[in-house]
Amino acid sequence: MNIVIPMCGTASRIGGIPKFLLPINDNISLLKHTLNKCKLFNTFIITTPMYADIVYDYIDDKSITLIIMKTKTMSETIKRCQFLSSVQSNFLMIMPDTYIND
C-alpha cells in the first residue's frame, strides 16, 4: 500500500498556521502522529515550497518521499497527483488535518 498526504493549503483561515503542525495528544503534531501511523507504507507527502523545509524536518523514514508542488486548491493538488497512479499501482490518499483517536 502506498499513501499520499496532500498538504498544499495556505492555512489562510487560521492565520497561516498549517493545520498539520497543530498539537494533539502527548503534545505531538498532527503530522508526526500521521507519519507514525504510516510507517509500514510507502508514503508520499505533497507540500508547497513554503512548508517544504518544515515538513522535511519531520521525515525520519526512508519510506517517505517529499514532493514539492505549488497549487491553489486541494482539488488541483489531487488532480496533479494523478501521475502517482502511473508510478504506483495502488495508493490511499489521506488528509493531513484529520485525526482519529485509536
SELUM-166690 format. One line per 2 residues: their letters; for each residue z, y, x of C-alpha. Coordinates in Angstrom, 1 decimal. Example, Ala and Ser with C-alpha at 12.3 -4.5 7.8 and 13.67 -1.06 7.14 Angstrom:
<sites>
AS = 7.8,-4.5,12.3  7.1,-1.1,13.7
</sites>
This chain:
<sites>
MN = 0.0,0.0,0.0  -0.9,3.5,1.1
IV = 0.9,6.6,-0.1  -0.4,10.1,-0.4
IP = 2.0,13.0,-0.8  0.2,16.3,-1.5
MC = 2.3,19.4,-0.5  -0.1,22.3,-0.6
GT = 1.6,24.7,-3.0  2.7,28.2,-2.1
AS = 6.1,27.9,-3.8  5.5,31.4,-5.2
RI = 7.5,30.7,-8.4  10.7,30.0,-6.3
GG = 10.4,32.8,-3.8  8.4,31.0,-1.2
IP = 10.9,28.2,-0.5  9.0,24.9,-0.6
KF = 10.5,22.5,-3.1  10.2,19.6,-0.7
LL = 12.9,21.4,1.5  15.4,21.7,-1.3
PI = 18.6,19.7,-0.6  19.6,16.7,-2.7
ND = 22.4,14.1,-2.4  24.0,13.8,1.0
NI = 22.6,17.2,1.9  19.2,15.8,2.9
SL = 16.0,17.4,1.8  13.8,16.0,-0.9
LK = 11.1,15.5,1.8  13.4,13.5,4.0
HT = 14.5,11.4,1.1  10.9,10.7,0.1
LN = 9.9,9.7,3.6  12.9,7.4,3.9
KC = 11.6,5.6,0.7  8.1,5.4,2.1
KL = 9.0,3.8,5.5  7.4,0.5,4.7
FN = 4.0,2.0,3.8  1.2,3.9,5.5
TF = 1.9,7.5,4.3  -0.5,10.5,4.3
II = 1.1,13.9,3.9  -1.3,16.6,2.8
TT = 0.1,20.1,3.5  -1.0,23.7,4.2
PM = -1.3,25.3,7.6  1.8,27.4,6.5
YA = 4.0,24.4,6.2  2.4,22.1,8.8
DI = 5.0,22.8,11.6  7.9,22.3,9.2
VY = 6.6,19.1,7.8  5.7,17.8,11.3
DY = 9.3,18.1,12.3  10.3,15.6,9.6
ID = 7.8,13.0,10.8  9.6,10.4,12.9
DK = 7.5,7.4,12.0  4.1,6.4,13.3
SI = 3.0,5.2,9.9  2.9,8.8,8.6
TL = -0.3,10.8,9.0  -0.2,14.6,8.6
II = -3.4,16.1,7.1  -3.6,19.9,7.1
MK = -5.6,21.4,4.2  -5.9,24.8,2.6
TK = -6.2,24.6,-1.1  -5.3,26.9,-4.0
TM = -4.2,24.4,-6.7  -2.8,20.9,-6.9
SE = -6.0,19.8,-8.7  -8.1,21.0,-5.8
TI = -5.8,19.2,-3.3  -6.1,15.9,-5.2
KR = -9.8,16.2,-5.6  -10.2,16.8,-1.8
CQ = -8.0,13.8,-1.2  -10.7,11.6,-2.7
FL = -12.0,10.9,0.8  -9.0,8.7,1.4
SS = -10.2,6.2,-1.2  -13.2,5.5,1.1
VQ = -10.9,5.1,4.1  -8.1,3.2,2.3
SN = -8.7,0.6,-0.4  -5.6,1.4,-2.5
FL = -3.2,4.3,-2.5  -0.5,5.7,-4.6
MI = -0.1,9.5,-5.0  3.4,10.7,-5.4
MP = 4.6,14.2,-6.0  6.9,15.8,-3.3
DT = 9.1,17.6,-5.9  10.1,14.5,-7.8
YI = 13.5,12.9,-7.2  14.5,9.5,-8.6
ND = 18.1,8.5,-8.0  18.3,4.8,-7.2
</sites>
